Amino acid sequence: MPQSFSVQEILQITGGRLIGKAPSSAIFPDKISTDSRTLRKDDFFLALKGPRFDGHDFLEDCQRKGGIGAIVSEDILPPSPDFFLVRVKDTLQALGGLAKFHQHRLGPLLVAVSGSNGKTTVKEMIWQILSRKYPTLKSSGNFNNQIGAALSLLSLSSHHKFGVLEMGMNHRGEIASLASMIEPTIGVITNIQRAHLGFLGSMEEIKEAKAELIDFLNAREKSWIVLNADDPWTPELERRALCRVMSFGLVREARVGASEIRWDESSLDFQLSYGEEKKAIHLNLPGKYNVANVACASAVSLILGFSLEDIAQGLADFKLLPHHFQVQMQGGFRIIDDSYNANPDSMREALDLFKTTRGKRKIAIVGDMLELGGKSRLFHRKVGQYLASLRLDAVFTFGDLAREVAQEARRGGVDDSFSFDDKDELVEELLLYLREGDSLLIKGSRGMRMEDIVKKVRMRLCSPTSLRP
């Protein structure tokens, strides 16, 4: 049973003021809700504000659903006598304060995973290795912002020995804020690549934003930072680290490495090494880039005393999360759903792997890569050039920026390059173009919701009349 909060503790932690009559019963952490749509009986609501929503608008709805009260930042009265309020200056800060207090009193060892690419996969791998031996919490999905991380911490219970949380960021200061709330003992930077250039402006700024994790760890005893030896920024970050450093890599010298790598669209085989020790690893995962993810997760596990054998057993049945290069057969067609997210580096990795897959023709369906700033169109043109260099058979693009991909691909010799601003129109034209035996890759930024195209194509391919004879 998770440790609870008394109303008096909530007032002390948040610096809040009680409005109305508080219940005598305790409030359990997993009963704190930030979403009125999923609120349950006896939940305690926290009214957050965002650009397109205001939780204060849903207090009456929460009361009708059986909620007992809410944390608010507006000077308002409770919607009924049996629904109390705690008035604070900032509800997001209040949420973070409750989460930090809760994890601090329980005291599990926490791992925080950051990086431009691969952090969700690495988080899942670490959790799968650790949870085979010990109760381990992980953040749900990509709960990697201030709200998601706080809710993950509130899910901690006294039986958890470890916790693995993901940390995302768009701006300077976010990693520092998340690290202060999570208080990790082990921090991970999977890589520093060209994601979020639109927010941060340069690779230098992205590096500095990630380095906030090192600044936090430097002030804590017995802390570790796990770094990618193949990343060009790592030598500088190592010099800045006063905490202990564990490195992983496939090319440069690292404490955790891999060799004899063999891979295709559905499997990986390699030798995982740590010092003089080696262990053969076989995984039903695609792509060479997942070897780096395994090495990164292994570095964390080795710090915590797990063996190479533990790691091999822990990852033996590991499966990627939805929309991470998932190969699906639909009739005579191979559909590769890699719609989770995209930036220039992950797009190239996906195209490299796509080139090796089976299929009579290789057709890329590419959506906009967002958050790339002033050079966004240049990055899209480079993807088009790279796609042409791989001699793929066709490209269908969705979005204004991805139009640049199709134009460059056509200049590079991919005659069948088409652009669309409407998903339904894209799917209609794609179905007319398809022939049995074709292989499709669907990828784009999270904001483009390219999984919609995956669903539409799969549904239509169930009907033979949708295809050209």
One Martini backbone bead per residue (centre of mass of N, CA, C, O) as a GRO file, in nm:
protein
  469
    1MET     BB    1   0.094   0.037   0.025
    2PRO     BB    2   0.087   0.354  -0.017
    3GLN     BB    3   0.177   0.636   0.095
    4SER     BB    4   0.027   0.903   0.252
    5PHE     BB    5  -0.170   1.200   0.268
    6SER     BB    6  -0.228   1.461   0.442
    7VAL     BB    7  -0.368   1.763   0.442
    8GLN     BB    8  -0.144   1.895   0.605
    9GLU     BB    9   0.087   1.808   0.421
   10ILE     BB   10  -0.012   1.948   0.166
   11LEU     BB   11   0.004   2.233   0.283
   12GLN     BB   12   0.311   2.226   0.348
   13ILE     BB   13   0.428   2.150   0.067
   14THR     BB   14   0.257   2.387  -0.103
   15GLY     BB   15   0.158   2.643   0.063
   16GLY     BB   16  -0.137   2.622   0.126
   17ARG     BB   17  -0.499   2.692   0.133
   18LEU     BB   18  -0.780   2.626   0.300
   19ILE     BB   19  -1.104   2.535   0.143
   20GLY     BB   20  -1.296   2.418   0.355
   21LYS     BB   21  -1.369   2.078   0.430
   22ALA     BB   22  -1.174   1.834   0.533
   23PRO     BB   23  -1.094   1.524   0.533
   24SER     BB   24  -0.986   1.261   0.748
   25SER     BB   25  -0.876   1.119   0.525
   26ALA     BB   26  -0.648   0.996   0.329
   27ILE     BB   27  -0.414   1.056   0.053
   28PHE     BB   28  -0.330   0.892  -0.221
   29PRO     BB   29  -0.111   0.923  -0.475
   30ASP     BB   30  -0.291   0.749  -0.692
   31LYS     BB   31  -0.539   0.980  -0.638
   32ILE     BB   32  -0.393   1.180  -0.814
   33SER     BB   33  -0.536   1.413  -1.052
   34THR     BB   34  -0.518   1.576  -1.400
   35ASP     BB   35  -0.786   1.420  -1.519
   36SER     BB   36  -1.126   1.450  -1.552
   37ARG     BB   37  -1.190   1.205  -1.747
   38THR     BB   38  -1.040   0.981  -1.530
   39LEU     BB   39  -1.183   1.029  -1.283
   40ARG     BB   40  -1.240   0.903  -0.958
   41LYS     BB   41  -1.345   0.795  -0.685
   42ASP     BB   42  -1.172   0.980  -0.439
   43ASP     BB   43  -1.028   1.181  -0.589
   44PHE     BB   44  -0.754   1.421  -0.640
   45PHE     BB   45  -0.745   1.728  -0.780
   46LEU     BB   46  -0.537   1.898  -1.038
   47ALA     BB   47  -0.535   2.231  -1.163
   48LEU     BB   48  -0.429   2.279  -1.466
   49LYS     BB   49  -0.246   2.483  -1.702
   50GLY     BB   50  -0.287   2.566  -2.051
   51PRO     BB   51  -0.313   2.673  -2.375
   52ARG     BB   52  -0.597   2.463  -2.406
   53PHE     BB   53  -0.637   2.460  -2.082
   54ASP     BB   54  -0.850   2.442  -1.768
   55GLY     BB   55  -0.907   2.279  -1.474
   56HIS     BB   56  -1.114   2.484  -1.342
   57ASP     BB   57  -1.354   2.402  -1.547
   58PHE     BB   58  -1.383   2.088  -1.385
   59LEU     BB   59  -1.487   2.078  -1.089
   60GLU     BB   60  -1.781   1.987  -1.112
   61ASP     BB   61  -1.720   1.723  -1.254
   62CYS     BB   62  -1.549   1.602  -1.025
   63GLN     BB   63  -1.773   1.608  -0.810
   64ARG     BB   64  -1.975   1.423  -0.967
   65LYS     BB   65  -1.755   1.175  -0.972
   66GLY     BB   66  -1.632   1.183  -0.652
   67GLY     BB   67  -1.458   1.393  -0.571
   68ILE     BB   68  -1.294   1.553  -0.283
   69GLY     BB   69  -1.086   1.753  -0.443
   70ALA     BB   70  -0.856   2.049  -0.487
   71ILE     BB   71  -0.599   2.205  -0.664
   72VAL     BB   72  -0.553   2.561  -0.679
   73SER     BB   73  -0.496   2.913  -0.830
   74GLU     BB   74  -0.776   3.024  -0.768
   75ASP     BB   75  -1.029   3.248  -0.645
   76ILE     BB   76  -1.237   3.004  -0.522
   77LEU     BB   77  -1.512   2.802  -0.478
   78PRO     BB   78  -1.660   2.539  -0.392
   79PRO     BB   79  -1.907   2.339  -0.551
   80SER     BB   80  -1.921   2.201  -0.257
   81PRO     BB   81  -1.917   2.104   0.078
   82ASP     BB   82  -1.770   1.806  -0.014
   83PHE     BB   83  -1.548   2.010  -0.158
   84PHE     BB   84  -1.219   2.077  -0.142
   85LEU     BB   85  -0.955   2.329  -0.117
   86VAL     BB   86  -0.622   2.418  -0.249
   87ARG     BB   87  -0.446   2.712  -0.237
   88VAL     BB   88  -0.214   2.817  -0.490
   89LYS     BB   89   0.013   2.960  -0.702
   90ASP     BB   90   0.115   2.667  -0.834
   91THR     BB   91   0.019   2.361  -0.955
   92LEU     BB   92   0.278   2.244  -1.077
   93GLN     BB   93   0.456   2.286  -0.828
   94ALA     BB   94   0.279   2.116  -0.643
   95LEU     BB   95   0.315   1.850  -0.789
   96GLY     BB   96   0.625   1.838  -0.764
   97GLY     BB   97   0.634   1.849  -0.452
   98LEU     BB   98   0.480   1.585  -0.399
   99ALA     BB   99   0.666   1.398  -0.561
  100LYS     BB  100   0.929   1.456  -0.410
  101PHE     BB  101   0.835   1.377  -0.128
  102HIS     BB  102   0.755   1.085  -0.194
  103GLN     BB  103   1.032   0.978  -0.303
  104HIS     BB  104   1.202   1.064  -0.056
  105ARG     BB  105   1.060   0.876   0.164
  106LEU     BB  106   1.121   0.603   0.005
  107GLY     BB  107   1.416   0.574  -0.152
  108PRO     BB  108   1.476   0.500  -0.432
  109LEU     BB  109   1.653   0.413  -0.704
  110LEU     BB  110   1.719   0.649  -0.963
  111VAL     BB  111   1.660   0.670  -1.320
  112ALA     BB  112   1.766   0.901  -1.580
  113VAL     BB  113   1.646   0.949  -1.919
  114SER     BB  114   1.822   1.094  -2.187
  115GLY     BB  115   1.781   1.232  -2.520
  116SER     BB  116   1.724   1.241  -2.860
  117ASN     BB  117   1.754   0.922  -2.890
  118GLY     BB  118   1.613   0.619  -2.736
  119LYS     BB  119   1.492   0.667  -2.442
  120THR     BB  120   1.246   0.479  -2.435
  121THR     BB  121   1.392   0.214  -2.500
  122VAL     BB  122   1.599   0.226  -2.270
  123LYS     BB  123   1.401   0.235  -2.039
  124GLU     BB  124   1.269  -0.041  -2.104
  125MET     BB  125   1.527  -0.210  -2.080
  126ILE     BB  126   1.601  -0.149  -1.791
  127TRP     BB  127   1.339  -0.249  -1.667
  128GLN     BB  128   1.355  -0.545  -1.767
  129ILE     BB  129   1.611  -0.618  -1.614
  130LEU     BB  130   1.540  -0.527  -1.320
  131SER     BB  131   1.243  -0.668  -1.285
  132ARG     BB  132   1.345  -0.969  -1.258
  133LYS     BB  133   1.451  -0.903  -0.943
  134TYR     BB  134   1.299  -0.618  -0.902
  135PRO     BB  135   1.105  -0.378  -0.802
  136THR     BB  136   1.001  -0.161  -1.081
  137LEU     BB  137   0.976   0.153  -1.198
  138LYS     BB  138   0.799   0.318  -1.468
  139SER     BB  139   0.739   0.522  -1.706
  140SER     BB  140   0.486   0.604  -1.900
  141GLY     BB  141   0.574   0.586  -2.192
  142ASN     BB  142   0.626   0.950  -2.248
  143PHE     BB  143   0.661   1.049  -1.939
  144ASN     BB  144   0.883   1.344  -1.970
  145ASN     BB  145   0.759   1.562  -1.809
  146GLN     BB  146   0.658   1.727  -1.536
  147ILE     BB  147   0.394   1.572  -1.518
  148GLY     BB  148   0.474   1.277  -1.585
  149ALA     BB  149   0.696   1.247  -1.369
  150ALA     BB  150   0.520   1.305  -1.124
  151LEU     BB  151   0.316   1.073  -1.166
  152SER     BB  152   0.525   0.852  -1.150
  153LEU     BB  153   0.621   0.909  -0.858
  154LEU     BB  154   0.326   0.865  -0.737
  155SER     BB  155   0.354   0.542  -0.809
  156LEU     BB  156   0.511   0.489  -0.580
  157SER     BB  157   0.624   0.232  -0.361
  158SER     BB  158   0.768   0.058  -0.094
  159HIS     BB  159   0.860  -0.193  -0.294
  160HIS     BB  160   1.045  -0.017  -0.450
  161LYS     BB  161   1.385  -0.013  -0.558
  162PHE     BB  162   1.328   0.101  -0.847
  163GLY     BB  163   1.362   0.372  -1.098
  164VAL     BB  164   1.248   0.461  -1.442
  165LEU     BB  165   1.303   0.771  -1.612
  166GLU     BB  166   1.198   1.010  -1.836
  167MET     BB  167   1.365   1.291  -2.014
  168GLY     BB  168   1.246   1.582  -2.146
  169MET     BB  169   1.300   1.853  -2.399
  170ASN     BB  170   1.295   2.215  -2.532
  171HIS     BB  171   1.445   2.370  -2.295
  172ARG     BB  172   1.607   2.543  -2.093
  173GLY     BB  173   1.582   2.394  -1.756
  174GLU     BB  174   1.423   2.120  -1.768
  175ILE     BB  175   1.632   1.916  -1.668
  176ALA     BB  176   1.688   2.055  -1.399
  177SER     BB  177   1.398   2.031  -1.292
  178LEU     BB  178   1.367   1.723  -1.314
  179ALA     BB  179   1.614   1.643  -1.143
  180SER     BB  180   1.517   1.783  -0.880
  181MET     BB  181   1.267   1.593  -0.853
  182ILE     BB  182   1.389   1.300  -0.896
  183GLU     BB  183   1.678   1.237  -0.796
  184PRO     BB  184   1.912   1.094  -0.934
  185THR     BB  185   2.183   0.859  -0.943
  186ILE     BB  186   2.126   0.796  -1.252
  187GLY     BB  187   2.244   0.916  -1.560
  188VAL     BB  188   2.127   0.964  -1.909
  189ILE     BB  189   2.290   0.999  -2.240
  190THR     BB  190   2.235   0.869  -2.540
  191ASN     BB  191   2.232   1.149  -2.711
  192ILE     BB  192   2.330   1.424  -2.947
  193GLN     BB  193   2.094   1.571  -3.158
  194ARG     BB  194   1.860   1.705  -3.415
  195ALA     BB  195   1.672   1.800  -3.176
  196HIS     BB  196   1.515   2.102  -3.108
  197LEU     BB  197   1.629   2.343  -3.282
  198GLY     BB  198   1.382   2.539  -3.273
  199PHE     BB  199   1.427   2.601  -2.958
  200LEU     BB  200   1.769   2.616  -2.935
  201GLY     BB  201   1.935   2.667  -3.239
  202SER     BB  202   2.169   2.455  -3.140
  203MET     BB  203   2.391   2.213  -3.056
  204GLU     BB  204   2.511   2.363  -2.817
  205GLU     BB  205   2.237   2.400  -2.670
  206ILE     BB  206   2.163   2.105  -2.647
  207LYS     BB  207   2.409   2.023  -2.482
  208GLU     BB  208   2.353   2.214  -2.241
  209ALA     BB  209   2.080   2.094  -2.166
  210LYS     BB  210   2.186   1.805  -2.106
  211ALA     BB  211   2.412   1.900  -1.893
  212GLU     BB  212   2.222   1.949  -1.648
  213LEU     BB  213   2.249   1.661  -1.538
  214ILE     BB  214   2.545   1.684  -1.451
  215ASP     BB  215   2.516   1.920  -1.258
  216PHE     BB  216   2.343   1.761  -1.060
  217LEU     BB  217   2.531   1.509  -1.008
  218ASN     BB  218   2.783   1.667  -0.897
  219ALA     BB  219   2.617   1.727  -0.609
  220ARG     BB  220   2.630   1.407  -0.572
  221GLU     BB  221   2.668   1.126  -0.419
  222LYS     BB  222   2.724   0.837  -0.598
  223SER     BB  223   2.710   0.927  -0.888
  224TRP     BB  224   2.597   0.886  -1.237
  225ILE     BB  225   2.714   0.891  -1.581
  226VAL     BB  226   2.583   0.807  -1.902
  227LEU     BB  227   2.780   0.770  -2.204
  228ASN     BB  228   2.843   0.828  -2.549
  229ALA     BB  229   3.138   0.763  -2.709
  230ASP     BB  230   3.029   0.835  -3.015
  231ASP     BB  231   2.990   1.116  -2.920
  232PRO     BB  232   3.130   1.428  -2.977
  233TRP     BB  233   3.052   1.550  -2.676
  234THR     BB  234   3.178   1.360  -2.455
  235PRO     BB  235   3.457   1.472  -2.374
  236GLU     BB  236   3.341   1.729  -2.247
  237LEU     BB  237   3.147   1.593  -2.042
  238GLU     BB  238   3.364   1.436  -1.889
  239ARG     BB  239   3.518   1.689  -1.786
  240ARG     BB  240   3.254   1.797  -1.624
  241ALA     BB  241   3.260   1.541  -1.454
  242LEU     BB  242   3.244   1.460  -1.100
  243CYS     BB  243   3.122   1.218  -1.146
  244ARG     BB  244   3.061   0.916  -1.243
  245VAL     BB  245   3.166   0.721  -1.536
  246MET     BB  246   2.979   0.562  -1.804
  247SER     BB  247   3.050   0.384  -2.101
  248PHE     BB  248   2.930   0.364  -2.444
  249GLY     BB  249   2.994   0.166  -2.755
  250LEU     BB  250   3.090   0.086  -3.112
  251VAL     BB  251   3.366   0.251  -3.184
  252ARG     BB  252   3.468   0.362  -2.938
  253GLU     BB  253   3.605   0.361  -2.649
  254ALA     BB  254   3.451   0.147  -2.396
  255ARG     BB  255   3.313  -0.021  -2.129
  256VAL     BB  256   3.071  -0.063  -2.328
  257GLY     BB  257   3.027  -0.309  -2.587
  258ALA     BB  258   3.035  -0.411  -2.946
  259SER     BB  259   3.039  -0.710  -3.157
  260GLU     BB  260   2.962  -0.895  -3.417
  261ILE     BB  261   2.744  -0.757  -3.601
  262ARG     BB  262   2.405  -0.871  -3.671
  263TRP     BB  263   2.146  -0.759  -3.911
  264ASP     BB  264   1.792  -0.685  -3.945
  265GLU     BB  265   1.445  -0.640  -3.948
  266SER     BB  266   1.425  -0.879  -3.685
  267SER     BB  267   1.744  -0.895  -3.592
  268LEU     BB  268   2.002  -0.955  -3.332
  269ASP     BB  269   2.368  -1.000  -3.331
  270PHE     BB  270   2.605  -1.006  -3.049
  271GLN     BB  271   2.883  -0.881  -2.859
  272LEU     BB  272   2.891  -0.823  -2.527
  273SER     BB  273   3.097  -0.584  -2.346
  274TYR     BB  274   3.304  -0.597  -2.024
  275GLY     BB  275   3.589  -0.571  -2.066
  276GLU     BB  276   3.669  -0.916  -2.065
  277GLU     BB  277   3.379  -0.957  -2.105
  278LYS     BB  278   3.137  -1.185  -2.271
  279LYS     BB  279   2.814  -1.179  -2.464
  280ALA     BB  280   2.573  -1.335  -2.625
  281ILE     BB  281   2.329  -1.167  -2.837
  282HIS     BB  282   1.969  -1.215  -2.881
  283LEU     BB  283   1.732  -1.029  -3.086
  284ASN     BB  284   1.391  -0.926  -3.175
  285LEU     BB  285   1.536  -0.680  -3.350
  286PRO     BB  286   1.590  -0.395  -3.525
  287GLY     BB  287   1.877  -0.269  -3.597
  288LYS     BB  288   2.179  -0.128  -3.511
  289TYR     BB  289   2.082   0.099  -3.311
  290ASN     BB  290   1.996  -0.113  -3.083
  291VAL     BB  291   2.277  -0.173  -2.974
  292ALA     BB  292   2.315   0.096  -2.828
  293ASN     BB  293   2.073   0.060  -2.640
  294VAL     BB  294   2.180  -0.191  -2.499
  295ALA     BB  295   2.446  -0.071  -2.397
  296CYS     BB  296   2.315   0.144  -2.223
  297ALA     BB  297   2.141  -0.041  -2.041
  298SER     BB  298   2.388  -0.207  -1.944
  299ALA     BB  299   2.540   0.013  -1.795
  300VAL     BB  300   2.332   0.049  -1.573
  301SER     BB  301   2.318  -0.248  -1.476
  302LEU     BB  302   2.619  -0.272  -1.395
  303ILE     BB  303   2.617  -0.060  -1.174
  304LEU     BB  304   2.384  -0.245  -1.016
  305GLY     BB  305   2.514  -0.559  -1.044
  306PHE     BB  306   2.473  -0.675  -1.310
  307SER     BB  307   2.502  -0.912  -1.547
  308LEU     BB  308   2.537  -1.030  -1.860
  309GLU     BB  309   2.334  -1.256  -1.811
  310ASP     BB  310   2.104  -1.082  -1.705
  311ILE     BB  311   2.075  -0.917  -1.963
  312ALA     BB  312   2.015  -1.144  -2.163
  313GLN     BB  313   1.760  -1.243  -2.014
  314GLY     BB  314   1.603  -0.970  -1.993
  315LEU     BB  315   1.609  -0.930  -2.335
  316ALA     BB  316   1.503  -1.185  -2.487
  317ASP     BB  317   1.176  -1.061  -2.492
  318PHE     BB  318   1.202  -0.796  -2.624
  319LYS     BB  319   0.979  -0.521  -2.708
  320LEU     BB  320   0.865  -0.290  -2.890
  321LEU     BB  321   0.700  -0.024  -2.912
  322PRO     BB  322   0.473   0.136  -3.049
  323HIS     BB  323   0.591   0.277  -3.351
  324HIS     BB  324   0.876   0.096  -3.358
  325PHE     BB  325   0.953  -0.062  -3.615
  326GLN     BB  326   0.688  -0.219  -3.711
  327VAL     BB  327   0.622  -0.528  -3.853
  328GLN     BB  328   0.357  -0.568  -4.097
  329MET     BB  329   0.126  -0.794  -4.229
  330GLN     BB  330  -0.081  -0.725  -4.533
  331GLY     BB  331  -0.094  -0.966  -4.690
  332GLY     BB  332   0.129  -0.870  -4.956
  333PHE     BB  333   0.224  -0.659  -4.728
  334ARG     BB  334   0.475  -0.433  -4.594
  335ILE     BB  335   0.444  -0.273  -4.276
  336ILE     BB  336   0.623   0.011  -4.138
  337ASP     BB  337   0.597   0.130  -3.807
  338ASP     BB  338   0.762   0.467  -3.748
  339SER     BB  339   0.556   0.703  -3.606
  340TYR     BB  340   0.650   0.822  -3.332
  341ASN     BB  341   0.913   0.971  -3.465
  342ALA     BB  342   1.126   1.259  -3.588
  343ASN     BB  343   1.454   1.309  -3.725
  344PRO     BB  344   1.725   1.325  -3.916
  345ASP     BB  345   1.866   1.077  -3.778
  346SER     BB  346   1.626   0.874  -3.753
  347MET     BB  347   1.557   0.876  -4.054
  348ARG     BB  348   1.819   0.751  -4.160
  349GLU     BB  349   1.805   0.490  -3.997
  350ALA     BB  350   1.535   0.393  -4.116
  351LEU     BB  351   1.623   0.391  -4.416
  352ASP     BB  352   1.851   0.190  -4.388
  353LEU     BB  353   1.672  -0.043  -4.288
  354PHE     BB  354   1.462  -0.042  -4.517
  355LYS     BB  355   1.661  -0.125  -4.745
  356THR     BB  356   1.689  -0.432  -4.611
  357THR     BB  357   1.419  -0.508  -4.674
  358ARG     BB  358   1.163  -0.668  -4.785
  359GLY     BB  359   1.068  -0.617  -5.132
  360LYS     BB  360   0.993  -0.512  -5.440
  361ARG     BB  361   0.906  -0.232  -5.319
  362LYS     BB  362   1.015   0.093  -5.193
  363ILE     BB  363   0.805   0.289  -4.969
  364ALA     BB  364   0.794   0.621  -4.859
  365ILE     BB  365   0.627   0.771  -4.572
  366VAL     BB  366   0.655   1.123  -4.516
  367GLY     BB  367   0.680   1.345  -4.256
  368ASP     BB  368   0.718   1.594  -4.076
  369MET     BB  369   0.991   1.764  -3.920
  370LEU     BB  370   0.999   1.900  -3.618
  371GLU     BB  371   1.179   2.141  -3.441
  372LEU     BB  372   1.427   2.277  -3.655
  373GLY     BB  373   1.393   2.554  -3.755
  374GLY     BB  374   1.560   2.747  -3.996
  375LYS     BB  375   1.672   2.449  -4.124
  376SER     BB  376   1.435   2.266  -4.201
  377ARG     BB  377   1.436   2.250  -4.515
  378LEU     BB  378   1.722   2.143  -4.538
  379PHE     BB  379   1.673   1.875  -4.388
  380HIS     BB  380   1.459   1.773  -4.590
  381ARG     BB  381   1.638   1.774  -4.840
  382LYS     BB  382   1.847   1.570  -4.730
  383VAL     BB  383   1.650   1.337  -4.713
  384GLY     BB  384   1.586   1.327  -5.014
  385GLN     BB  385   1.877   1.268  -5.103
  386TYR     BB  386   1.911   1.008  -4.940
  387LEU     BB  387   1.677   0.852  -5.059
  388ALA     BB  388   1.796   0.854  -5.347
  389SER     BB  389   2.068   0.706  -5.276
  390LEU     BB  390   1.896   0.433  -5.206
  391ARG     BB  391   1.686   0.368  -5.433
  392LEU     BB  392   1.405   0.418  -5.405
  393ASP     BB  393   1.087   0.394  -5.556
  394ALA     BB  394   0.920   0.579  -5.339
  395VAL     BB  395   0.741   0.893  -5.240
  396PHE     BB  396   0.529   0.997  -4.969
  397THR     BB  397   0.398   1.308  -4.857
  398PHE     BB  398   0.331   1.492  -4.540
  399GLY     BB  399   0.335   1.816  -4.574
  400ASP     BB  400   0.515   2.100  -4.624
  401LEU     BB  401   0.809   2.010  -4.556
  402ALA     BB  402   0.802   1.724  -4.704
  403ARG     BB  403   0.804   1.837  -4.993
  404GLU     BB  404   1.115   1.856  -5.006
  405VAL     BB  405   1.168   1.554  -5.022
  406ALA     BB  406   1.027   1.500  -5.296
  407GLN     BB  407   1.188   1.701  -5.470
  408GLU     BB  408   1.472   1.578  -5.417
  409ALA     BB  409   1.413   1.292  -5.503
  410ARG     BB  410   1.344   1.362  -5.796
  411ARG     BB  411   1.621   1.488  -5.863
  412GLY     BB  412   1.763   1.197  -5.777
  413GLY     BB  413   1.546   0.975  -5.944
  414VAL     BB  414   1.258   0.977  -5.803
  415ASP     BB  415   0.985   0.983  -5.987
  416ASP     BB  416   0.799   0.867  -5.746
  417SER     BB  417   0.697   1.176  -5.626
  418PHE     BB  418   0.471   1.271  -5.358
  419SER     BB  419   0.232   1.526  -5.246
  420PHE     BB  420   0.054   1.605  -4.928
  421ASP     BB  421  -0.226   1.760  -4.717
  422ASP     BB  422  -0.389   1.479  -4.716
  423LYS     BB  423  -0.443   1.170  -4.593
  424ASP     BB  424  -0.667   1.054  -4.769
  425GLU     BB  425  -0.536   1.121  -5.039
  426LEU     BB  426  -0.280   0.962  -4.998
  427VAL     BB  427  -0.411   0.683  -4.964
  428GLU     BB  428  -0.554   0.669  -5.236
  429GLU     BB  429  -0.294   0.691  -5.412
  430LEU     BB  430  -0.139   0.458  -5.286
  431LEU     BB  431  -0.339   0.229  -5.359
  432LEU     BB  432  -0.305   0.272  -5.669
  433TYR     BB  433   0.015   0.212  -5.661
  434LEU     BB  434   0.004  -0.059  -5.552
  435ARG     BB  435   0.175  -0.378  -5.510
  436GLU     BB  436   0.229  -0.679  -5.466
  437GLY     BB  437   0.514  -0.680  -5.234
  438ASP     BB  438   0.524  -0.427  -5.097
  439SER     BB  439   0.711  -0.178  -4.908
  440LEU     BB  440   0.645   0.014  -4.604
  441LEU     BB  441   0.726   0.345  -4.474
  442ILE     BB  442   0.629   0.511  -4.164
  443LYS     BB  443   0.729   0.864  -4.103
  444GLY     BB  444   0.723   1.105  -3.824
  445SER     BB  445   0.621   1.332  -3.634
  446ARG     BB  446   0.415   1.337  -3.369
  447GLY     BB  447   0.238   1.585  -3.479
  448MET     BB  448   0.147   1.413  -3.751
  449ARG     BB  449   0.016   1.137  -3.709
  450MET     BB  450   0.110   0.872  -3.888
  451GLU     BB  451  -0.074   0.642  -3.769
  452ASP     BB  452  -0.320   0.708  -3.943
  453ILE     BB  453  -0.204   0.587  -4.204
  454VAL     BB  454  -0.169   0.304  -4.106
  455LYS     BB  455  -0.467   0.248  -4.048
  456LYS     BB  456  -0.586   0.314  -4.327
  457VAL     BB  457  -0.422   0.111  -4.491
  458ARG     BB  458  -0.500  -0.149  -4.342
  459MET     BB  459  -0.804  -0.129  -4.386
  460ARG     BB  460  -0.795  -0.116  -4.702
  461LEU     BB  461  -0.630  -0.388  -4.747
  462CYS     BB  462  -0.877  -0.571  -4.667
  463SER     BB  463  -0.968  -0.457  -4.953
  464PRO     BB  464  -0.920  -0.560  -5.275
  465THR     BB  465  -1.068  -0.308  -5.425
  466SER     BB  466  -0.836  -0.091  -5.349
  467LEU     BB  467  -0.674  -0.210  -5.584
  468ARG     BB  468  -0.484  -0.240  -5.843
  469PRO     BB  469  -0.484  -0.470  -6.110
   0.00000   0.00000   0.00000
